[in-house]
C-alpha cells in the first residue's frame, strides 16, 4: 500500500517550514556567511542509500541544521557582498509555493491558460515600469511582447538564435545558391570584452564567431569601435548579424554606449540585444533611465527581476520587438502539442530553449502587488545609497582607491599598490569569515568588488563590513612591514 503525506500532515509540516524559513531569514546575521566545509563533507552525514520505509518529516527538519546549513553560503546575509544580488522576499516565496502546488507545465496556452496570460500581462506591467518603448509590449497591438526566461544567459542565446534565423532568411532570399552551412560559416557577432562570459558561450552554442571588442578608457563599448569591426568583417566577406550591448557589466557595472551602438546596428541590419541583467531593475526609478538611452534601437532587451527586484530565482524578463523570428526558428509542432487556439495567444515553448516552464509570473504578480512600484523604487534607491556610503568610507581612507565610477549598488576598490597585496587582502577578508567578497580584473588591475546584496542590509551593516576590511588591511600591511 502506497503511503503518502496527507493534507493534515502537509499543513503541519508546511507551517513548521514557514516558521523555519522566517527564523532563518530574520536571524541570518548570526550565521557565518561562507561555510568552512571541505568538498565531500555531506556524504558521511547521510546514509549510503535511500530509506526503504518512509521517514518522519520531523526527522528531516532536524537534519536541516546538521546536514544542509553547514554547507550553505548565505547569499541573503547583509554581509554577503559577492557577485550580484539574488532576489528574495516573502511574497515571492509564497508565490513559489503556489506555483509548486499548481505544478503546470506551461508550454502552450491550452496547457494552462492562466500561466500564459498572466505572463503576457506581467511583462507589460514590468515593461511600463521601466519605460520601455511601446513596440516591446504585447498591449501595443503590434508584434512585440515579453517572456520570462530562466536566466539572462538563456535570453542572450535565444536572441542570438532569433538573429541567426532572421539573417539566414534575408541572405537566402538574396543569394538562393548559398547553402545553410556556407551562410553559418560567415556569420559573425559582436560584444565587448567586458560582457558576461555567457555572451561568448552563446556564440559557441549557436555555432558562430563572436568578436570581443575592446571598450574605451571608461570600459564602455562605443559605436565607432563596433562600426569599424563591422566594416572590416564586411570587407573580409563575413556577415555581421548580432551584437550585445551591456547595461551594467559584471566586473564594474559599466554601461555600454547604447545610444551610439543602436544606430550602427540599425544601419547594418545587425540584431541588437541589450543585456541589463543586474542594473535593469534600477530603470524602475526614472532618474536612472538616462542609462538606457537608445533602447528604442534594440531588437531585444533583458533584465533579471530575480537579481535586484525582490523576486526569487528564476525570473529573467525578456522583451522582443518581433518574436516571430524565434517562433520560426524553434517551431517544432507535433500533433500532440497542437490546440484550437493556436495563433491567438503565445505558445511560449516557441520563445525559449526548453519545452517545459514553471508558472513564474505568479512571483511577479505577488511582488508587484504586495510591494507596489513605490516600495520597489525605495528598495533600489536605498541600496544605491548604501553603496555610495561605502564609497565615501573608502575615499576617506588614504590607503585605498576607488577604481570604477559608482553608479548602482557595486563599489570597485583596492589598496593602493600591487595586485599581489590586494590578492592577499581578499584572501584575508574571506578567511576571517565575517564578510564575503569576490575580485575582478580589468586591464591587469586587480580589484575587490563590494555589492549591496541583501534586502535587509542597513547602514550599520555597511559600516561593519568596512571595519572588517580595514582590520584585514591592517593585518596585511603590518605583515608587509
C-alpha positions as CSV (number, residue, x, y, z in Angstrom):
1,X,0.0,0.0,0.0
2,X,1.3,3.4,-1.0
3,X,1.9,5.7,2.0
4,X,1.6,9.4,1.1
5,X,1.7,12.6,3.1
6,X,-1.9,13.6,3.8
7,X,-3.3,17.1,3.8
8,X,-3.3,17.4,7.6
9,X,0.4,16.3,7.8
10,X,1.2,18.7,5.0
11,X,-0.4,21.6,6.9
12,X,1.7,20.8,10.0
13,X,5.0,20.2,8.0
14,X,4.3,23.4,5.9
15,X,3.7,25.6,8.9
16,X,6.9,24.4,10.6
17,X,8.9,25.0,7.4
18,X,7.4,28.5,7.1
19,X,8.5,29.2,10.7
20,X,11.9,27.8,9.9
21,X,12.3,30.0,6.8
22,X,11.2,33.1,8.6
23,X,13.5,32.5,11.5
24,X,16.4,31.7,9.1
25,X,16.0,35.0,7.2
26,X,15.3,37.2,10.2
27,X,18.3,35.8,12.1
28,X,20.7,35.4,9.1
29,X,23.2,37.9,10.6
30,X,24.0,35.3,13.3
31,X,25.4,32.8,10.7
32,X,28.9,32.7,9.2
33,X,28.5,34.0,5.6
34,X,30.9,31.5,3.9
35,X,30.9,27.8,5.0
36,X,34.1,26.2,6.2
37,X,33.4,22.7,5.0
38,X,35.6,20.8,2.5
39,X,34.4,19.1,-0.7
40,X,32.7,15.8,0.1
41,X,31.6,17.0,3.6
42,X,28.0,15.9,3.2
43,X,28.2,12.3,2.1
44,X,29.3,10.9,5.6
45,X,26.4,12.8,7.2
46,X,23.6,10.8,5.4
47,X,23.1,7.1,4.7
48,X,24.6,5.3,1.7
49,X,21.2,4.5,0.2
50,X,17.6,5.9,0.2
51,X,15.4,4.6,3.0
52,X,13.2,1.6,2.3
53,X,10.4,2.9,4.6
54,X,9.1,6.4,4.8
55,X,10.7,8.6,7.5
56,X,9.1,11.3,9.6
57,X,9.2,14.9,8.4
58,X,10.2,15.9,11.9
59,X,13.5,14.0,11.4
60,X,14.0,15.8,8.1
61,X,13.6,19.2,9.9
62,X,16.1,18.1,12.5
63,X,18.6,17.3,9.7
64,X,18.5,20.7,8.1
65,X,20.9,22.2,10.6
66,X,23.0,19.1,10.8
67,X,23.4,18.4,7.1
68,X,22.4,21.3,5.0
69,X,23.1,24.6,6.8
70,X,26.9,23.8,7.4
71,X,27.3,23.8,3.7
72,X,25.2,26.9,2.7
73,X,26.7,30.2,1.5
74,X,24.3,32.7,2.9
75,X,23.5,34.9,-0.1
76,X,20.9,36.9,1.8
77,X,23.2,37.9,4.7
78,X,23.8,41.6,4.9
79,X,27.5,40.7,5.0
80,X,27.4,38.9,1.7
81,X,28.9,41.3,-0.9
82,X,29.9,38.9,-3.7
83,X,28.8,38.6,-7.3
84,X,25.4,40.4,-7.7
85,X,22.3,40.0,-5.6
86,X,19.9,37.2,-6.0
87,X,16.3,38.3,-5.2
88,X,14.4,37.2,-2.2
89,X,11.2,38.3,-0.5
90,X,8.3,36.7,1.4
91,X,5.7,37.5,-1.4
92,X,7.9,35.7,-3.9
93,X,8.5,32.7,-1.7
94,X,4.7,32.4,-1.2
95,X,4.1,32.6,-4.9
96,X,6.6,29.8,-5.5
97,X,4.6,27.7,-3.1
98,X,1.5,28.2,-5.2
99,X,3.5,27.6,-8.4
100,X,4.7,24.3,-6.9
101,X,1.2,23.3,-6.0
102,X,-0.4,24.1,-9.3
103,X,2.6,22.4,-10.9
104,X,1.5,23.0,-14.5
105,X,4.0,22.8,-17.4
106,X,3.0,26.0,-19.3
107,X,4.5,25.2,-22.8
108,X,1.3,26.3,-24.6
109,X,-1.8,28.4,-23.9
110,X,-4.0,25.4,-23.6
111,X,-1.6,23.6,-21.1
112,X,-2.7,26.2,-18.6
113,X,-4.2,29.4,-20.0
114,X,-3.6,31.5,-16.8
115,X,0.1,30.6,-16.9
116,X,0.5,32.1,-20.3
117,X,-1.9,35.1,-19.9
118,X,-0.6,36.3,-16.6
119,X,2.9,36.2,-18.0
120,X,1.9,38.3,-21.0
121,X,0.3,40.9,-18.7
122,X,3.1,40.9,-16.1
123,X,5.7,41.6,-18.8
124,X,3.6,44.5,-20.0
125,X,3.3,45.8,-16.4
126,X,7.1,45.4,-16.0
127,X,7.9,47.0,-19.3
128,X,5.8,50.0,-18.5
129,X,7.5,50.3,-15.1
130,X,10.9,50.5,-16.9
131,X,9.7,52.9,-19.5
132,X,10.4,50.5,-22.4
133,X,9.2,51.6,-25.9
134,X,5.7,50.5,-26.7
135,X,6.7,48.3,-29.6
136,X,8.3,45.9,-27.0
137,X,4.9,45.4,-25.3
138,X,2.1,43.0,-26.2
139,X,-0.5,45.6,-25.2
140,X,0.7,47.9,-28.1
141,X,-1.2,45.7,-30.5
142,X,2.0,45.2,-32.6
143,X,4.3,42.1,-32.9
144,X,6.2,42.8,-29.7
145,X,5.9,41.1,-26.4
146,X,7.7,39.7,-23.3
147,X,8.6,36.3,-22.0
148,X,10.2,35.0,-18.7
149,X,13.4,33.1,-19.4
150,X,15.3,31.2,-16.7
151,X,18.4,33.4,-16.9
152,X,19.9,36.3,-18.8
153,X,22.3,33.7,-20.3
154,X,19.3,31.9,-21.9
155,X,18.0,35.3,-23.2
156,X,21.3,36.0,-24.9
157,X,21.3,32.7,-26.6
158,X,17.6,32.9,-27.6
159,X,18.2,36.4,-29.1
160,X,21.2,35.1,-31.0
161,X,19.2,32.2,-32.5
162,X,16.4,34.6,-33.5
163,X,19.0,36.9,-35.1
164,X,20.6,33.9,-36.9
165,X,17.2,32.8,-38.2
166,X,16.4,36.4,-39.4
167,X,19.7,36.8,-41.2
168,X,19.7,33.4,-42.8
169,X,16.2,34.2,-44.2
170,X,17.4,37.5,-45.6
171,X,20.6,36.0,-47.1
172,X,18.9,33.1,-48.7
173,X,16.4,35.3,-50.4
174,X,19.3,37.5,-51.8
175,X,21.6,34.5,-52.6
176,X,19.5,31.4,-53.1
177,X,22.5,29.5,-54.3
178,X,24.2,29.7,-50.9
179,X,23.8,26.7,-48.6
180,X,22.9,26.9,-44.9
181,X,26.4,25.8,-44.0
182,X,28.0,28.5,-46.1
183,X,25.9,31.2,-44.5
184,X,26.5,30.0,-41.0
185,X,30.2,29.8,-41.6
186,X,30.2,33.6,-42.5
187,X,28.1,34.8,-39.6
188,X,29.8,37.0,-37.0
189,X,28.5,38.6,-33.8
190,X,29.9,41.4,-31.6
191,X,30.2,42.2,-27.9
192,X,32.6,44.0,-25.5
193,X,35.4,42.2,-23.9
194,X,33.7,43.3,-20.6
195,X,30.5,41.4,-21.4
196,X,29.4,38.5,-19.3
197,X,31.0,35.1,-20.3
198,X,27.6,33.9,-21.3
199,X,27.7,36.0,-24.5
200,X,30.8,34.1,-25.7
201,X,29.1,30.9,-24.6
202,X,26.0,31.8,-26.7
203,X,28.3,32.1,-29.7
204,X,29.8,28.6,-29.0
205,X,26.3,27.1,-28.6
206,X,25.0,28.9,-31.6
207,X,27.9,27.8,-33.7
208,X,29.0,31.3,-34.8
209,X,32.0,33.5,-34.4
210,X,31.8,36.2,-31.7
211,X,34.2,39.1,-31.7
212,X,35.1,40.5,-28.3
213,X,35.8,44.2,-28.9
214,X,37.9,46.5,-26.8
215,X,36.0,49.1,-24.8
216,X,37.1,52.7,-24.4
217,X,39.1,54.1,-21.4
218,X,35.9,54.1,-19.4
219,X,35.3,50.4,-20.1
220,X,32.3,51.2,-22.4
221,X,31.8,49.7,-25.8
222,X,31.3,52.6,-28.3
223,X,29.6,52.9,-31.7
224,X,32.7,53.8,-33.7
225,X,34.5,50.7,-32.3
226,X,31.6,48.5,-33.4
227,X,31.3,50.1,-36.8
228,X,35.0,49.7,-37.5
229,X,34.7,45.9,-36.7
230,X,31.6,45.5,-38.9
231,X,33.2,47.3,-41.8
232,X,36.4,45.1,-41.6
233,X,34.3,41.9,-41.5
234,X,32.2,43.0,-44.5
235,X,35.4,43.6,-46.4
236,X,36.5,40.1,-45.4
237,X,33.3,38.6,-46.9
238,X,31.7,37.9,-43.5
239,X,28.1,38.5,-42.5
240,X,27.6,40.7,-39.4
241,X,24.3,39.7,-37.8
242,X,24.2,40.1,-34.0
243,X,25.5,42.5,-31.3
244,X,25.2,42.5,-27.5
245,X,25.3,45.8,-25.5
246,X,25.6,45.5,-21.8
247,X,24.0,47.9,-19.4
248,X,25.8,47.2,-16.1
249,X,28.8,44.9,-16.8
250,X,29.6,42.1,-14.3
251,X,33.1,43.3,-13.4
252,X,32.4,47.0,-12.9
253,X,28.7,47.8,-13.6
254,X,29.7,49.9,-16.6
255,X,27.2,51.0,-19.3
256,X,28.0,50.5,-22.9
257,X,27.2,53.4,-25.2
258,X,23.8,52.1,-26.3
259,X,23.0,55.5,-27.9
260,X,25.9,55.0,-30.3
261,X,25.7,51.2,-30.8
262,X,22.0,51.3,-31.7
263,X,22.3,53.4,-34.9
264,X,25.3,51.3,-36.1
265,X,23.3,48.1,-35.7
266,X,20.3,49.5,-37.4
267,X,22.5,50.8,-40.3
268,X,23.9,47.4,-41.0
269,X,20.8,45.4,-40.1
270,X,22.5,43.7,-37.1
271,X,20.2,42.4,-34.4
272,X,20.9,44.4,-31.2
273,X,20.3,42.6,-27.9
274,X,20.6,44.6,-24.7
275,X,21.7,42.7,-21.5
276,X,20.8,44.7,-18.4
277,X,20.7,41.6,-16.1
278,X,21.6,43.4,-12.8
279,X,21.2,47.1,-13.5
280,X,17.9,46.9,-15.4
281,X,15.9,46.9,-12.1
282,X,17.2,50.4,-11.5
283,X,15.3,51.7,-14.5
284,X,12.1,51.4,-12.5
285,X,13.4,54.7,-11.0
286,X,13.0,57.4,-13.6
287,X,16.3,59.1,-12.6
288,X,18.3,56.2,-13.9
289,X,16.6,55.8,-17.3
290,X,19.2,58.0,-18.9
291,X,21.5,55.0,-18.8
292,X,19.2,53.1,-21.3
293,X,19.2,56.0,-23.8
294,X,18.9,54.4,-27.3
295,X,16.8,51.4,-26.2
296,X,14.3,52.1,-29.0
297,X,17.0,51.0,-31.4
298,X,17.3,47.5,-29.9
299,X,15.6,44.3,-31.1
300,X,15.6,42.6,-27.7
301,X,16.1,43.6,-24.1
302,X,16.6,41.5,-21.0
303,X,17.0,42.1,-17.2
304,X,16.7,39.8,-14.2
305,X,13.9,40.7,-11.6
306,X,15.5,37.8,-9.7
307,X,18.6,39.8,-9.1
308,X,17.6,43.1,-7.6
309,X,13.8,43.3,-7.7
310,X,12.8,41.1,-4.7
311,X,11.7,38.2,-7.0
312,X,13.2,34.8,-6.2
313,X,15.2,32.9,-8.8
314,X,14.4,32.1,-11.6
315,X,12.7,35.0,-13.3
316,X,14.6,36.7,-16.2
317,X,12.4,39.1,-18.2
318,X,13.0,39.4,-21.9
319,X,11.2,41.5,-24.5
320,X,11.3,41.3,-28.3
321,X,10.1,43.6,-30.9
322,X,9.5,40.7,-33.3
323,X,9.3,37.3,-31.7
324,X,8.2,35.7,-34.9
325,X,11.9,35.0,-35.7
326,X,12.1,32.9,-32.6
327,X,8.8,31.2,-33.3
328,X,10.1,30.3,-36.8
329,X,13.4,29.2,-35.5
330,X,12.1,27.0,-32.7
331,X,8.8,25.8,-34.2
332,X,8.5,22.1,-34.0
333,X,4.8,21.3,-33.8
334,X,3.9,17.7,-33.2
335,X,0.2,16.8,-33.3
336,X,0.1,16.2,-29.5
337,X,1.1,19.8,-28.8
338,X,-1.4,21.4,-31.3
339,X,-4.6,23.1,-30.0
340,X,-7.6,25.0,-31.4
341,X,-6.5,28.4,-30.1
342,X,-3.0,28.4,-31.8
343,X,-2.1,31.9,-33.0
344,X,-4.5,33.8,-30.8
345,X,-2.1,33.7,-27.8
346,X,1.7,33.0,-27.4
347,X,2.8,29.4,-27.1
348,X,5.8,30.1,-25.0
349,X,7.6,26.9,-26.0
350,X,8.5,28.7,-29.2
351,X,10.1,31.6,-27.3
352,X,12.7,29.6,-25.3
353,X,15.2,26.7,-25.3
354,X,13.3,24.2,-23.1
355,X,9.8,22.9,-23.7
356,X,8.6,23.0,-20.1
357,X,8.2,26.1,-18.0
358,X,7.0,26.8,-14.5
359,X,4.3,29.3,-13.5
360,X,6.9,32.0,-12.9
361,X,4.7,35.0,-13.5
362,X,3.0,34.4,-10.2
363,X,6.2,35.7,-8.5
364,X,6.0,38.9,-10.4
365,X,2.3,39.3,-9.7
366,X,2.6,38.8,-5.9
367,X,5.7,41.0,-5.6
368,X,4.3,43.9,-7.6
369,X,1.0,43.8,-5.8
370,X,2.3,43.4,-2.3
371,X,5.1,45.9,-2.6
372,X,3.8,48.3,-5.2
373,X,6.1,50.3,-7.5
374,X,6.9,53.0,-4.9
375,X,8.4,50.4,-2.4
376,X,10.4,48.7,-5.1
377,X,11.8,52.1,-6.1
378,X,12.6,52.8,-2.5
379,X,14.5,49.5,-2.2
380,X,16.6,50.2,-5.2
381,X,17.4,53.8,-4.1
382,X,18.2,52.6,-0.6
383,X,20.7,50.1,-1.8
384,X,22.4,52.6,-4.2
385,X,22.6,55.0,-1.3
386,X,24.3,52.3,0.8
387,X,26.8,51.7,-2.0
388,X,27.6,55.4,-2.1
389,X,28.1,55.4,1.7
390,X,30.6,52.6,1.4
391,X,32.3,54.6,-1.4
392,X,32.6,57.6,0.9
393,X,34.2,55.4,3.6
394,X,36.8,54.0,1.2
395,X,37.6,57.5,-0.1
396,X,38.2,58.7,3.5
397,X,41.0,56.2,3.9
398,X,44.1,57.3,2.0
399,X,45.4,53.7,1.8
400,X,42.5,52.8,-0.6
401,X,41.3,53.9,-4.0
402,X,38.0,53.6,-6.0
403,X,38.7,52.0,-9.4
404,X,35.4,52.5,-11.2
405,X,32.6,55.0,-11.1
406,X,29.9,54.0,-8.6
407,X,26.5,54.1,-10.3
408,X,24.5,51.3,-8.8
409,X,25.0,49.0,-5.8
410,X,28.5,48.0,-6.7
411,X,31.7,49.6,-5.4
412,X,35.1,48.6,-7.0
413,X,38.0,49.4,-4.8
414,X,41.6,48.3,-3.9
415,X,44.5,49.0,-1.7
416,X,46.9,51.4,-3.4
417,X,49.8,49.2,-4.5
418,X,50.4,45.9,-6.3
419,X,47.9,43.3,-7.4
420,X,49.6,40.8,-5.0
421,X,48.8,42.9,-1.9
422,X,45.1,43.1,-3.0
423,X,45.0,39.3,-3.6
424,X,46.4,38.8,-0.1
425,X,43.8,41.3,1.3
426,X,40.9,39.4,-0.3
427,X,42.2,36.1,1.0
428,X,42.5,37.5,4.5
429,X,39.0,39.1,4.4
430,X,37.3,35.9,3.2
431,X,39.4,33.7,5.5
432,X,38.2,35.7,8.5
433,X,34.7,34.6,7.6
434,X,32.6,37.6,8.7
435,X,32.0,39.0,5.2
436,X,32.4,37.7,1.6
437,X,33.8,39.5,-1.4
438,X,35.0,38.4,-4.8
439,X,37.6,40.1,-7.1
440,X,37.8,41.1,-10.7
441,X,40.5,42.4,-13.0
442,X,40.4,44.9,-15.8
443,X,43.4,45.8,-17.9
444,X,45.7,44.0,-15.5
445,X,44.4,45.9,-12.5
446,X,43.1,43.5,-9.8
447,X,40.4,45.0,-7.5
448,X,37.8,43.9,-5.0
449,X,34.0,44.2,-5.6
450,X,31.6,45.2,-2.8
451,X,28.0,44.7,-3.7
452,X,25.0,45.5,-1.6
453,X,23.1,42.2,-1.9
454,X,20.7,41.6,0.9
455,X,17.3,43.4,1.1
456,X,18.0,43.5,4.9
457,X,21.2,45.5,4.6
458,X,21.4,48.6,6.7
459,X,23.9,51.4,7.1
460,X,25.3,49.7,10.2
461,X,26.0,46.5,8.1
462,X,27.9,48.5,5.6
463,X,30.0,50.2,8.4
464,X,30.6,46.8,9.9
465,X,31.8,45.4,6.6
466,X,34.1,48.3,6.1
467,X,35.5,47.8,9.7
468,X,36.3,44.2,8.8
469,X,38.0,45.3,5.5
470,X,40.1,47.9,7.4
471,X,41.2,45.4,10.0
472,X,42.2,42.8,7.4
473,X,44.1,45.6,5.6
474,X,45.9,46.5,8.9
475,X,47.0,42.9,9.3
476,X,48.2,42.7,5.7
477,X,50.1,46.0,5.8
478,X,51.6,45.3,9.2
479,X,52.8,41.9,8.0
480,X,54.3,43.5,4.9
481,X,56.3,46.0,7.0
